[in-house]
Amino acid sequence: MEWTPLTNPENIPSPGLLIDPGKVARNIDRMISTVGSDKIHRLRPHVKSHKMSEVTKLQIDRGIHQFKAATIAELEMAAESGAEDVLLAYQPVGPNIKRLACLIERFPGTSFSAITDNMDCARHIADQLGNDRNPFRLFIDIDCGMHRTGIALGEKMHSLRRWIEKQYGVNFAGLHAYDGHLHQPSLETRKEEVASIKSALGDYVAADPVPAIIVSGSPTFNLWADTTDWQCSPGTTLLWDIGYAQSFPELDFEIAACLLTRVISTPGEMNICLDLGHKAVAAENPLERRVSLQGIADAKTLTHSEEHLVIKSTKATQFSPGDALLGFPRHICPTVALHADANVISNGNATGETWQVRARNRALEPTAKTTPCPS
């Protein structure tokens, strides 16, 4: 897991989120080298994993200027950070369309866009965001096999495209195809699945070219980068996690974030209770796969509740209440969203600096320089 124990854990309350900017920077460099340093315009990283201005700015400093977001708060965070182009990869409905209109007004230097897969939604977006002088860009969301959102390639999708193309105030920006269902451990299987999606999209655009195509989750990032010239939008690659590291060893990214936890009790000869409950580490995975503890290879999770994690280990007698441990979440993205800020680590030391997980809320808190859009 390539994390050395902290030299000064006493400076960090637990449970606490840790982030190593050096590791983040190296992950960004790997992302750039994956698409080619001369083709950095192909990168459109997702901000959902980190939700932090500082991480966004690290990417901007390296020449990445377009991003992808899942919430209005993430859009706002990216725009505040200086992003030139941000896609809302989540069809805006209800009051969120007005909130998006507010962002467009507040950040004239940022180009915003959104996805759509539904004619009625597209009409609402066009009615509220359409602007002849600065047309709002709409990507059509393609269901490429995940069956979560999107529309299948075909006549219905083509009719939606033609409708958008005829409207004043909005532009057809291209296709968005997220392959989040491709998590197969077998690299060859993922290659075959990507090739199938690529073939379908390729056949469509060969007959009717589109301005842009956005593809790729993190597990397929290198496959799309190697076989197309389309935009790629990985997100977890910035922080990485133990789940992806174990499942996709061919992807050479570093785990750049983890958790500091402490022993709060030692009930029984082989049990340890940690302050790492549901509210500190994502709990959507099976009990035994939620977190890995550094230095306790035989740890077996017994119970997990709101503020407690109880494990069983033959090493239990080596620990006392107050001892600090590093925990590596299987899924870093929802874990980050449980923490208000991240403690910055450099060379195994807590620097005392914290980075706010600014977009963890559905509406951002105002800063000295900006006022957020109404929630």
C-alpha positions as CSV (number, residue, x, y, z in Angstrom):
1,M,0.0,0.0,0.0
2,E,3.1,2.1,0.0
3,W,2.3,4.3,3.0
4,T,4.8,4.6,5.8
5,P,3.4,4.9,9.4
6,L,2.9,8.6,10.4
7,T,5.7,10.1,12.5
8,N,3.3,12.4,14.2
9,P,-0.2,10.9,14.3
10,E,-0.9,12.7,17.6
11,N,-1.5,15.9,15.5
12,I,-4.6,14.4,13.7
13,P,-7.9,13.7,15.4
14,S,-9.4,10.4,14.4
15,P,-11.2,9.2,12.4
16,G,-9.4,11.4,9.9
17,L,-9.0,11.5,6.1
18,L,-5.3,11.7,4.9
19,I,-4.1,12.9,1.5
20,D,-0.6,12.9,0.1
21,P,-0.2,15.6,-2.6
22,G,3.0,14.0,-3.9
23,K,1.1,10.8,-4.7
24,V,-1.8,12.7,-6.2
25,A,0.7,14.6,-8.5
26,R,2.3,11.4,-9.7
27,N,-1.2,10.0,-10.4
28,I,-1.9,13.1,-12.5
29,D,1.3,12.6,-14.4
30,R,0.4,9.0,-15.1
31,M,-3.0,10.1,-16.4
32,I,-1.3,12.5,-18.7
33,S,1.3,10.0,-20.0
34,T,-1.6,7.5,-20.6
35,V,-3.2,9.8,-23.2
36,G,0.1,11.3,-24.3
37,S,1.6,14.5,-23.1
38,D,0.9,16.1,-26.5
39,K,-2.8,15.1,-26.2
40,I,-3.6,16.4,-22.8
41,H,-6.8,17.9,-24.3
42,R,-8.2,14.3,-24.3
43,L,-8.4,14.3,-20.5
44,R,-11.6,15.3,-18.8
45,P,-11.1,13.9,-15.3
46,H,-14.1,13.4,-13.0
47,V,-14.0,15.4,-9.7
48,K,-16.4,13.2,-7.9
49,S,-13.7,11.1,-6.1
50,H,-11.9,14.0,-4.4
51,K,-14.3,17.0,-4.4
52,M,-11.4,19.3,-3.5
53,S,-10.3,22.6,-5.0
54,E,-6.6,21.8,-4.3
55,V,-6.7,18.6,-6.3
56,T,-8.5,20.3,-9.2
57,K,-5.8,23.1,-9.2
58,L,-3.0,20.5,-9.2
59,Q,-4.5,19.2,-12.5
60,I,-5.0,22.7,-13.9
61,D,-1.3,23.5,-13.1
62,R,-0.3,20.5,-15.2
63,G,-2.4,21.7,-18.2
64,I,-5.7,19.9,-17.7
65,H,-8.5,22.4,-18.2
66,Q,-11.7,20.4,-18.7
67,F,-13.5,18.3,-16.1
68,K,-16.6,16.2,-15.4
69,A,-18.8,16.5,-12.3
70,A,-21.9,14.7,-10.9
71,T,-23.4,17.4,-8.8
72,I,-24.1,21.2,-8.9
73,A,-21.7,21.6,-6.0
74,E,-19.0,19.8,-7.8
75,L,-19.6,22.1,-10.8
76,E,-19.3,25.1,-8.6
77,M,-16.1,23.9,-6.9
78,A,-14.5,23.2,-10.3
79,A,-15.5,26.7,-11.6
80,E,-14.2,28.4,-8.5
81,S,-10.9,26.5,-8.9
82,G,-10.4,27.9,-12.4
83,A,-11.7,25.2,-14.7
84,E,-12.3,26.4,-18.2
85,D,-14.8,23.6,-19.1
86,V,-17.0,21.5,-16.9
87,L,-19.5,18.8,-17.9
88,L,-22.4,17.9,-15.6
89,A,-22.5,14.2,-16.2
90,Y,-25.9,14.0,-14.5
91,Q,-29.1,15.0,-16.3
92,P,-30.3,18.2,-14.6
93,V,-33.9,18.2,-13.5
94,G,-36.2,20.3,-11.4
95,P,-34.6,23.3,-9.5
96,N,-31.1,22.1,-10.5
97,I,-31.6,23.6,-13.9
98,K,-32.0,27.0,-12.3
99,R,-29.0,26.4,-10.1
100,L,-27.0,25.6,-13.2
101,A,-28.2,28.8,-14.8
102,C,-26.9,30.7,-11.7
103,L,-23.5,29.1,-12.2
104,I,-23.4,30.1,-15.9
105,E,-24.1,33.7,-14.8
106,R,-21.6,33.7,-12.0
107,F,-18.7,32.1,-13.9
108,P,-18.6,33.6,-17.4
109,G,-15.0,32.3,-17.8
110,T,-16.2,28.7,-17.5
111,S,-18.0,26.8,-20.3
112,F,-20.7,24.6,-18.8
113,S,-22.4,21.6,-20.4
114,A,-24.7,18.8,-19.4
115,I,-25.9,15.4,-20.5
116,T,-29.4,14.5,-21.6
117,D,-31.2,11.3,-22.6
118,N,-34.8,12.4,-22.7
119,M,-36.7,14.8,-25.0
120,D,-38.8,16.3,-22.2
121,C,-35.7,17.0,-20.1
122,A,-33.9,18.4,-23.1
123,R,-36.9,20.8,-23.7
124,H,-36.7,22.0,-20.0
125,I,-33.0,22.6,-20.2
126,A,-33.3,24.4,-23.5
127,D,-36.2,26.6,-22.2
128,Q,-34.2,27.6,-19.1
129,L,-30.6,27.7,-20.3
130,G,-30.9,28.4,-24.0
131,N,-29.0,31.5,-25.1
132,D,-28.5,32.5,-28.7
133,R,-25.3,34.5,-27.9
134,N,-23.8,31.7,-25.8
135,P,-25.6,28.5,-26.6
136,F,-25.6,25.9,-23.9
137,R,-23.9,22.6,-24.9
138,L,-25.8,19.3,-24.5
139,F,-24.2,15.9,-24.8
140,I,-26.5,12.9,-25.4
141,D,-25.9,10.3,-22.8
142,I,-25.6,6.8,-24.4
143,D,-26.5,3.7,-22.5
144,C,-23.5,1.5,-23.5
145,G,-24.5,-1.4,-21.2
146,M,-24.7,-0.1,-17.6
147,H,-28.5,0.5,-17.8
148,R,-28.4,3.2,-15.2
149,T,-28.9,6.3,-17.4
150,G,-28.7,7.0,-21.1
151,I,-30.4,6.2,-24.3
152,A,-29.5,3.4,-26.7
153,L,-28.0,4.2,-30.1
154,G,-30.8,4.1,-32.6
155,E,-33.7,6.1,-34.1
156,K,-34.9,7.5,-30.7
157,M,-31.5,8.8,-29.9
158,H,-31.1,10.1,-33.4
159,S,-34.4,12.0,-33.1
160,L,-33.2,13.6,-29.9
161,R,-30.0,14.7,-31.6
162,R,-31.9,16.2,-34.5
163,W,-34.2,18.1,-32.1
164,I,-31.3,19.6,-30.2
165,E,-29.5,20.6,-33.5
166,K,-32.6,22.5,-34.6
167,Q,-33.0,24.5,-31.3
168,Y,-31.9,28.0,-30.9
169,G,-29.8,28.6,-27.7
170,V,-28.4,25.1,-27.4
171,N,-25.8,23.1,-29.3
172,F,-25.4,19.4,-29.8
173,A,-21.9,18.9,-28.2
174,G,-21.5,15.1,-28.8
175,L,-21.9,11.8,-27.1
176,H,-21.2,10.7,-23.5
177,A,-20.8,7.0,-22.9
178,Y,-19.9,5.9,-19.4
179,D,-18.9,2.2,-19.1
180,G,-19.1,2.0,-15.3
181,H,-20.3,-1.7,-15.5
182,L,-16.9,-2.8,-16.8
183,H,-15.2,-3.9,-13.6
184,Q,-14.2,-7.4,-14.7
185,P,-10.8,-8.4,-13.2
186,S,-9.9,-10.0,-16.5
187,L,-8.1,-7.5,-18.7
188,E,-8.9,-9.4,-21.8
189,T,-12.6,-9.4,-20.9
190,R,-12.5,-5.6,-20.4
191,K,-10.7,-5.2,-23.7
192,E,-13.5,-7.2,-25.5
193,E,-16.2,-5.2,-23.9
194,V,-14.5,-1.9,-24.7
195,A,-14.0,-3.0,-28.3
196,S,-17.7,-3.8,-28.6
197,I,-18.8,-0.4,-27.3
198,K,-16.1,1.3,-29.5
199,S,-17.4,-0.5,-32.6
200,A,-21.0,0.5,-32.0
201,L,-20.1,4.2,-31.4
202,G,-17.6,4.1,-34.3
203,D,-20.2,2.8,-36.7
204,Y,-22.6,5.6,-35.7
205,V,-20.1,8.5,-36.0
206,A,-18.8,7.1,-39.3
207,A,-22.2,7.6,-40.7
208,D,-23.0,10.8,-38.9
209,P,-20.0,12.5,-37.3
210,V,-20.3,14.2,-33.9
211,P,-18.3,17.1,-32.4
212,A,-16.9,15.0,-29.5
213,I,-17.2,11.7,-27.7
214,I,-16.5,11.3,-23.9
215,V,-15.8,7.7,-22.7
216,S,-14.1,5.7,-20.0
217,G,-14.3,5.0,-16.3
218,S,-11.1,4.3,-14.4
219,P,-10.8,0.5,-15.0
220,T,-11.0,1.1,-18.8
221,F,-9.1,4.4,-19.0
222,N,-5.9,2.9,-20.5
223,L,-7.9,0.9,-23.0
224,W,-9.8,3.8,-24.4
225,A,-6.7,6.0,-24.3
226,D,-4.8,3.4,-26.4
227,T,-7.4,2.6,-29.0
228,T,-9.2,5.9,-29.7
229,D,-8.6,9.7,-29.8
230,W,-11.8,10.4,-27.8
231,Q,-12.0,12.2,-24.5
232,C,-11.4,10.1,-21.4
233,S,-12.9,10.9,-18.0
234,P,-11.4,8.7,-15.2
235,G,-11.9,9.9,-11.6
236,T,-10.7,7.4,-9.1
237,T,-7.2,7.4,-10.7
238,L,-6.5,10.7,-8.8
239,L,-6.7,9.1,-5.4
240,W,-6.9,5.3,-6.2
241,D,-8.0,2.8,-3.6
242,I,-7.4,-0.7,-2.3
243,G,-10.3,-2.1,-4.3
244,Y,-9.0,-0.9,-7.6
245,A,-5.4,-1.6,-6.7
246,Q,-6.3,-5.3,-6.0
247,S,-8.6,-5.7,-9.0
248,F,-6.6,-3.9,-11.7
249,P,-2.9,-4.3,-10.9
250,E,-2.0,-3.4,-14.5
251,L,-3.1,0.2,-13.8
252,D,0.0,1.8,-12.2
253,F,-1.6,4.4,-9.9
254,E,-0.7,5.1,-6.3
255,I,-3.1,5.1,-3.3
256,A,-3.0,8.8,-2.4
257,A,-5.6,8.9,0.3
258,C,-6.4,6.8,3.4
259,L,-7.8,7.0,6.9
260,L,-6.3,7.5,10.3
261,T,-8.1,5.4,13.0
262,R,-7.5,4.7,16.7
263,V,-8.1,1.8,19.0
264,I,-10.8,2.8,21.4
265,S,-11.3,-0.5,23.2
266,T,-9.9,-4.1,23.3
267,P,-12.9,-6.2,24.3
268,G,-11.8,-9.8,24.6
269,E,-8.4,-11.4,24.0
270,M,-8.6,-11.2,20.2
271,N,-10.8,-8.2,19.5
272,I,-10.0,-4.6,18.7
273,C,-12.6,-1.8,18.5
274,L,-11.7,1.2,16.2
275,D,-13.3,4.6,15.7
276,L,-14.0,3.8,12.1
277,G,-17.7,3.4,11.8
278,H,-20.2,3.9,8.9
279,K,-19.7,7.6,9.2
280,A,-16.0,7.4,8.5
281,V,-15.6,4.8,5.9
282,A,-18.0,3.8,3.1
283,A,-20.1,0.8,4.1
284,E,-21.6,-0.2,0.8
285,N,-19.3,-3.2,0.4
286,P,-19.7,-6.5,2.2
287,L,-18.5,-6.4,5.9
288,E,-15.2,-8.0,5.3
289,R,-14.3,-5.8,2.3
290,R,-14.9,-2.3,3.5
291,V,-11.4,-1.4,4.8
292,S,-7.9,-2.9,5.0
293,L,-5.8,-2.2,8.1
294,Q,-2.1,-1.7,7.6
295,G,0.0,-4.1,9.7
296,I,-3.0,-6.4,10.6
297,A,-3.1,-8.8,7.7
298,D,-5.3,-11.3,9.5
299,A,-7.9,-8.8,10.6
300,K,-11.5,-10.1,10.3
301,T,-14.3,-7.6,10.6
302,L,-16.9,-8.7,13.2
303,T,-19.3,-5.8,13.4
304,H,-19.5,-2.3,11.8
305,S,-21.9,0.4,13.2
306,E,-22.2,4.1,13.1
307,E,-19.0,5.0,15.0
308,H,-17.4,1.6,15.7
309,L,-15.5,-1.1,13.8
310,V,-14.7,-4.3,15.7
311,I,-12.1,-6.7,14.3
312,K,-10.7,-10.0,15.3
313,S,-6.9,-10.6,15.0
314,T,-4.2,-12.7,16.5
315,K,-2.3,-9.5,17.0
316,A,-5.0,-7.9,19.2
317,T,-2.9,-8.1,22.4
318,Q,-0.2,-5.9,20.7
319,F,-2.6,-2.9,20.7
320,S,-3.9,-0.6,23.4
321,P,-6.6,2.1,23.4
322,G,-5.2,5.2,21.7
323,D,-2.9,3.4,19.3
324,A,-3.1,4.8,15.7
325,L,-3.5,2.7,12.6
326,L,-3.9,3.5,8.9
327,G,-7.0,2.2,7.1
328,F,-7.4,1.8,3.4
329,P,-11.0,2.0,2.2
330,R,-12.0,-0.4,-0.6
331,H,-14.0,2.5,-2.2
332,I,-12.4,5.9,-1.7
333,C,-15.0,8.0,-3.5
334,P,-17.9,7.7,-1.0
335,T,-15.4,7.6,1.9
336,V,-14.0,11.1,1.0
337,A,-17.6,12.5,1.0
338,L,-17.9,11.5,4.7
339,H,-15.2,13.9,5.8
340,A,-15.2,17.7,5.9
341,D,-11.5,18.0,5.2
342,A,-8.4,16.0,4.5
343,N,-5.1,16.2,6.4
344,V,-2.2,16.8,4.2
345,I,0.7,14.3,4.5
346,S,4.2,14.8,3.2
347,N,7.0,12.3,3.6
348,G,5.2,10.5,6.4
349,N,4.5,13.7,8.4
350,A,1.2,15.5,9.0
351,T,2.0,19.0,7.9
352,G,-0.9,20.6,9.8
353,E,-2.4,21.8,6.5
354,T,-6.0,20.6,5.7
355,W,-7.8,20.6,2.3
356,Q,-11.5,21.1,2.5
357,V,-13.7,18.5,0.8
358,R,-15.6,21.5,-0.5
359,A,-18.1,19.7,-2.8
360,R,-19.2,17.0,-0.4
361,N,-22.3,19.1,0.3
362,R,-25.2,19.5,-2.1
363,A,-24.8,23.3,-1.9
364,L,-21.5,25.0,-1.2
365,E,-20.9,27.3,1.8
366,P,-20.0,30.9,0.7
367,T,-16.4,32.0,0.7
368,A,-15.0,35.5,1.1
369,K,-15.0,35.8,-2.7
370,T,-18.1,34.0,-3.8
371,T,-21.7,33.5,-3.0
372,P,-23.1,30.1,-3.9
373,C,-26.2,29.6,-5.9
374,P,-29.4,28.9,-3.9
375,S,-30.0,25.3,-2.9
